[in-house]
Amino acid sequence: KIGDRVGVAWLYWTCGSCDYCQSGQENLCPNARFTGLHADGGYGEFMVVPERFAYPLPDTFSDAAAAPLLCAGIIGTGR
């Protein structure tokens, strides 16, 4: 909800309807949008993001400790 501490990964948005998205391989979505490339805010204190791509961050993690969890590690093959 508004005001919650969340993180946003490199994968900012996917269409949700292509074969890749429907089979759980969103990282291969041909319509994907990426933080810092298609969407501003990768280094911002505040940004707008689709809810399904906002990941809650527990208070037990500092920002620095949480950052690697949001890394661009969405590698894939088959394209």
KAZI-V735522 format. One line per field, one symbol per residue. phi: phi as a letter, one per 40 degrees, with the letter a starting at -180 (. if undefined). psi: psi as a letter, one per 30 degrees, with the letter a starting at -180 (. if undefined). burial: 1 if it has 24 or more other C-alpha atoms within 12 Angstrom, else 0. A space follows every 50 residues. Layout:
phi=???
psi=???
burial=???
//
This chain:
phi=.dgccbbbcdccabcgbcdcccbgbdcbdcbdbbcgbbbchdbccbabad dcbbbdbcccccdcccdccbdccbcabhc
psi=lkfkkllkaejekleffleeefgghffgkfglkkkfefklgegleklkkk efgkkkjkffkleeefeffglhhhlllf.
burial=00000111111111100000000011111001111000000100000010 00110000000000000001000000000
//
